[in-house]
Amino acid sequence: MADARNPLEGRSPAALAAAAVLAPGSLAGKVALVTGGGTGIGAATARQLGRMGAEVVIASRKVANIEPAARGLSEELGREVLGVVCDVRDRAAVDALVASVLARFRRIDVLVNNGGGQFLTPSEAITPRGWDAVVATNLTGQWALTQAVANAWMLEHGGAIVNVTMLSHRGFPGMAHSVAARAGVEALTRTLAVEWASRGVRLNCVAPGLIASSGFRNYPAGAFMLEELRSRVPLKRLGTAEEIAATIAFLVSPAGAYFTGQVLTVDGGQSLWGDNWVVPDPAEPSPVALPHEWWEEEG
Ligand SMILES: NC(=O)c1ccc[n+]([C@@H]2O[C@H](COP(=O)([O-])OP(=O)(O)OC[C@H]3O[C@@H](n4cnc5c(N)ncnc54)[C@H](OP(=O)(O)O)[C@@H]3O)[C@@H](O)[C@H]2O)c1
């Protein structure tokens, strides 16, 4: 008979194991800073880390995102989630963010560099301003916050950093600026993982595939045919923000303590299969000619 006091009663062994990895209390006493924590993947991550016991700070540019998310998460978790307005492209704002977290909580054990974004465009149409904005957000901004948190806390006390990137190893046509920035973050992550290993700082990346999150609302209607994209994912569905949050939580938890310098791709197999950018064939393709060995007669 089911035990009503045991919330895990009746669940599969896999679900039990997953729940144990992300156990409530496994981040008790820790402080986590999540950029872009007011929406989508960042908000799901803030909730997940909070459920595991961490004190959580969320930060992004817009009060309209940060304020309601901080209020809602505080109510849900039953303790204050601090919301701070910060544009990661502004180094003074980044330093002020780190100072305010330390002033409030006295430590920063976990940093999730999730805040980011880009616009879909053919590469030949990217303006210098557009390129600089995307690189400043998705590469330099992540670096600025990483360096500030490292110098202010982690290099002395240790910590775990997760950088959210995107699928980069096959290239990403239509997103040249962002994929270049994200590939830079992945190289930076591998580099810092070695440089800072002896200081107790672990860094990893999570590269999401197609995730059904608020992020897609930032694109013009019709920019992405989500049903069509879904059909190219081997698991035949989009991922959820919670699935990315769970991966991030695993990496920063004691269960992920031997991971450093890695990129975890969470994409339902998308990067292994299918073309999202169809390269057009020439109007009159020439026939495929198989060469002969030089000693063979032709014809
Ligand atoms: N959804 C996907 O399929 C997918 C796939 C691959 C990668 N990603 C990446 O995953 C991350 C989260 O995406 P999401 O899907 O959750 O979309 P989202 O809801 O648009 O999240 C992006 C977050 O970043 C914040 N942000 C943007 N620019 C910022 C800046 N300069 N400084 C501080 N915060 C900034 C935004 O808040 P403000 O507007 O308030 O600043 C927002 O909360 C992004 O880096 C995204 O590119 C998503």
The ligand as a Gaussian input file, in Angstrom:
#p B3LYP/6-31G(d) Opt

LIG

0 1
 N       15.582000      28.607000     -25.648000
 C       16.449000      28.012000     -26.431000
 O       16.081000      27.204000     -27.315000
 C       17.938000      28.284000     -26.273000
 C       18.815000      27.528000     -27.049000
 C       20.185000      27.751000     -26.941000
 C       20.653000      28.718000     -26.059000
 N       19.766000      29.452000     -25.308000
 C       20.329000      30.467000     -24.403000
 O       19.874000      30.214000     -23.077000
 C       19.823000      31.452000     -22.361000
 C       18.436000      31.628000     -21.762000
 O       17.508000      31.670000     -22.817000
 P       15.919000      31.540000     -22.641000
 O       15.476000      30.576000     -23.664000
 O       15.552000      31.344000     -21.235000
 O       15.467000      32.976000     -23.184000
 P       15.095000      34.323000     -22.438000
 O       13.898000      34.121000     -21.607000
 O       15.074000      35.379000     -23.495000
 O       16.345000      34.547000     -21.474000
 C       17.369000      35.463000     -21.698000
 C       17.577000      36.208000     -20.399000
 O       18.786000      36.974000     -20.489000
 C       18.555000      38.240000     -19.934000
 N       19.498000      39.154000     -20.582000
 C       19.604000      39.457000     -21.900000
 N       20.570000      40.350000     -22.112000
 C       21.115000      40.611000     -20.896000
 C       22.145000      41.469000     -20.457000
 N       22.839000      42.242000     -21.322000
 N       22.438000      41.534000     -19.139000
 C       21.754000      40.751000     -18.254000
 N       20.767000      39.926000     -18.607000
 C       20.453000      39.858000     -19.923000
 C       17.097000      38.564000     -20.257000
 O       16.505000      39.461000     -19.309000
 P       16.420000      41.054000     -19.553000
 O       15.768000      41.251000     -20.873000
 O       15.636000      41.539000     -18.374000
 O       17.854000      41.537000     -19.524000
 C       16.449000      37.190000     -20.105000
 O       16.024000      36.989000     -18.773000
 C       20.178000      32.535000     -23.363000
 O       21.560000      32.828000     -23.260000
 C       19.856000      31.879000     -24.697000
 O       20.518000      32.467000     -25.777000
 C       18.421000      29.249000     -25.393000

